[in-house]
Amino acid sequence: MNRPITTLFMLMSVDGKISTGATDDLDVDKDFPKIAGVSEGLHQYYEIEQTTDLWTLNSGRVQAKIGVNTKKTPNRTPVSFVVIDNKHLNENGIQYFCALSKRFVLITSNEKHPAFNIEESNFHIIHQKELSLKDALIKLKSEYGCERITIQTGGTLNSLFLREKLFDYVDIVVAPVLIGGKDTSTLIDGKSLFSQRELSKLGVLKLQECVILENSYLRLRYEVIH
């Protein structure tokens, strides 16, 4: 394979929501700890997250939503971070990831992104005229030695990975809560299908493991077979 092996790793509600609402003020990381019946088992998701790949891919919007643009400089970790972003991260957000990462790679099609003002020895930019996830993954493997990567982006980017057949595995932690709302982001958003001719764009899964966690949480692990 000329690209890294990919795993979609996410926390979602029983009805597939990855946010608590339709605005950036609402977020599972901020809100789940406040909800009785959900907060008690939440630590399990973060503990599992610590066992995922040493490369992880995120979206700039999600990272801005959780506050990296204003966070203080963190300690370095052994994890290499990849972020897809055109407009959500500022210079502080970029510096945050440079400090946090073994290697930090920004994927952008914005030639005026503030990241171009920053020079750090562990910082790299993949500049594309238009976003190509496949080309970016190929470059991550060929130029930076990324063999496996965990995908933790939002519903829209997740849909691009799905439609381009770029998911190899899916690893989901299900929280015991129903959220609802047609405008609330789900595990996979993006454009809907409109004809049976498009059914090849579905992601068909084979269950590898179903683990009943504490406090009514579940962990579901799948291989994407086509």
C-alpha positions in Angstrom: 0.0 0.0 0.0 1.4 3.4 -1.0 -0.4 5.2 1.8 -0.7 4.7 5.6 -3.1 2.3 7.1 -6.0 4.4 8.4 -8.3 4.0 11.4 -11.3 6.3 12.1 -11.4 6.7 15.9 -14.2 8.7 17.3 -16.5 9.2 20.3 -20.2 9.3 19.4 -23.7 9.2 20.9 -26.0 6.2 20.4 -27.6 8.1 17.5 -24.3 8.8 15.8 -23.7 12.4 16.9 -20.1 13.6 17.5 -21.2 17.0 18.9 -23.8 18.0 21.4 -25.3 20.6 19.1 -25.1 22.6 15.9 -22.8 25.5 17.1 -19.1 25.6 17.9 -20.0 26.5 21.5 -21.4 23.0 21.9 -18.8 20.2 22.1 -18.6 16.7 23.5 -15.2 17.3 25.2 -16.6 20.3 27.0 -20.2 19.1 27.6 -20.1 15.3 28.3 -18.1 15.9 31.6 -21.1 17.9 32.8 -23.8 15.3 32.1 -24.7 12.8 34.9 -24.8 9.3 33.5 -22.3 10.2 30.7 -19.5 11.8 32.6 -18.8 8.7 34.8 -17.5 6.5 31.9 -16.0 9.2 29.7 -12.5 8.6 30.9 -12.5 5.2 29.0 -12.5 7.0 25.7 -9.5 9.1 26.6 -7.7 6.0 27.9 -8.3 4.2 24.7 -7.2 7.2 22.7 -3.8 7.0 24.4 -3.3 3.6 22.8 -4.0 4.7 19.2 -1.4 5.3 16.4 1.6 7.5 16.8 0.3 9.6 13.9 -3.1 11.3 14.2 -5.0 13.4 11.7 -7.4 16.2 12.8 -9.2 19.2 11.3 -8.4 22.8 12.0 -12.0 23.6 12.8 -12.3 20.9 15.5 -9.0 22.0 17.0 -10.0 25.7 17.0 -13.3 24.6 18.6 -11.4 23.1 21.5 -9.3 26.2 22.0 -5.8 25.5 20.6 -5.6 29.1 19.3 -5.5 30.4 22.8 -3.9 27.6 24.7 -0.5 27.8 26.4 2.5 26.0 25.1 2.2 22.2 25.9 4.8 19.6 26.6 6.0 17.6 23.7 4.5 14.1 23.1 5.7 11.2 21.0 2.8 11.7 18.7 3.0 13.3 15.2 0.0 15.4 14.4 -1.4 16.2 10.9 -4.0 19.0 10.6 -6.1 19.9 7.6 -6.9 23.6 7.8 -7.5 26.6 5.6 -8.7 29.3 8.0 -9.3 28.1 11.5 -5.9 28.0 13.1 -3.9 31.1 13.9 -0.2 31.4 14.6 -0.7 30.4 18.3 -2.5 27.3 17.2 0.3 26.4 14.8 2.9 27.0 17.5 0.8 24.9 19.9 1.0 21.9 17.6 4.7 22.4 16.9 5.4 22.2 20.6 3.0 19.3 21.1 4.2 17.1 18.2 7.1 14.9 17.4 6.3 16.1 13.8 3.6 18.5 12.8 2.3 18.5 9.2 -0.3 21.1 8.1 -2.3 20.3 4.9 -3.7 23.5 3.4 -4.8 25.0 0.1 -4.7 28.5 1.5 -1.4 30.1 0.3 -1.9 33.0 2.8 -2.3 30.7 5.8 -0.5 32.2 8.9 1.4 28.9 9.1 3.7 30.1 6.3 5.1 32.7 8.7 6.4 30.0 11.1 9.6 28.1 10.9 10.2 25.2 13.3 12.4 22.2 12.7 9.6 19.7 13.2 7.0 21.7 11.2 6.1 20.8 7.6 3.4 22.1 5.2 1.7 20.1 2.4 0.3 22.9 0.1 -2.3 21.7 -2.4 -4.3 23.8 -4.9 -7.3 21.7 -4.0 -7.6 19.2 -1.2 -6.6 15.7 -2.2 -6.7 13.3 0.8 -5.3 10.5 -1.2 -2.3 12.5 -2.4 -1.7 13.9 1.1 -1.7 10.4 2.6 0.7 9.2 0.0 3.1 12.0 0.8 2.8 11.4 4.5 4.1 7.9 3.9 6.7 8.6 1.3 8.2 11.7 2.7 7.6 11.5 6.4 7.5 7.7 7.1 3.9 7.5 8.3 2.8 3.9 8.3 -0.4 4.0 10.3 -2.5 7.0 11.2 -5.6 7.6 13.3 -8.3 9.8 11.8 -10.2 12.1 14.1 -11.8 14.7 11.9 -15.3 16.1 11.7 -18.3 14.7 9.9 -17.6 16.5 6.6 -14.0 15.4 6.3 -14.9 11.9 7.5 -17.3 11.7 4.5 -14.5 12.5 2.1 -12.4 9.7 3.5 -15.4 7.4 3.2 -16.3 8.3 -0.4 -12.7 8.0 -1.5 -12.3 4.6 0.1 -9.5 5.8 2.4 -10.7 4.1 5.7 -9.2 0.7 6.5 -10.5 0.4 10.1 -13.2 2.0 12.3 -12.9 2.1 16.1 -15.9 3.8 17.8 -16.6 4.5 21.5 -20.3 4.8 22.0 -21.5 7.0 24.9 -24.9 6.2 26.5 -26.7 9.3 25.3 -29.1 10.4 22.6 -28.5 13.9 21.2 -30.7 14.3 18.1 -30.9 17.3 15.8 -30.7 17.2 12.0 -28.1 20.0 12.0 -25.8 18.3 14.6 -22.7 16.7 13.2 -22.6 13.0 12.9 -19.9 10.4 12.4 -20.2 10.8 8.7 -21.8 13.9 7.2 -21.2 15.3 3.7 -23.4 14.8 0.6 -26.1 12.2 0.6 -26.4 9.6 -2.1 -29.3 9.9 -4.5 -29.3 6.7 -6.7 -28.6 3.0 -6.4 -25.7 3.5 -8.8 -23.9 5.2 -5.9 -24.2 2.3 -3.5 -20.5 1.4 -4.2 -19.7 4.5 -2.2 -20.9 2.9 1.0 -18.4 1.6 3.5 -19.2 -2.0 4.3 -17.8 -3.2 7.6 -16.8 -6.5 9.3 -17.0 -6.5 13.1 -13.8 -7.4 14.8 -14.7 -6.7 18.4 -17.5 -5.5 20.5 -16.5 -4.6 24.1 -18.9 -3.7 26.8 -17.2 -1.0 28.8 -18.1 0.4 32.2 -21.0 2.8 32.8 -22.9 1.7 29.8 -20.3 2.6 27.2 -19.4 0.4 24.2 -16.4 0.0 22.0 -17.0 -1.2 18.4 -14.1 -2.2 16.2 -14.5 -2.9 12.5 -12.5 -3.7 9.4 -13.6 -1.9 6.3 -14.0 -4.6 3.7 -15.1 -2.4 0.8 
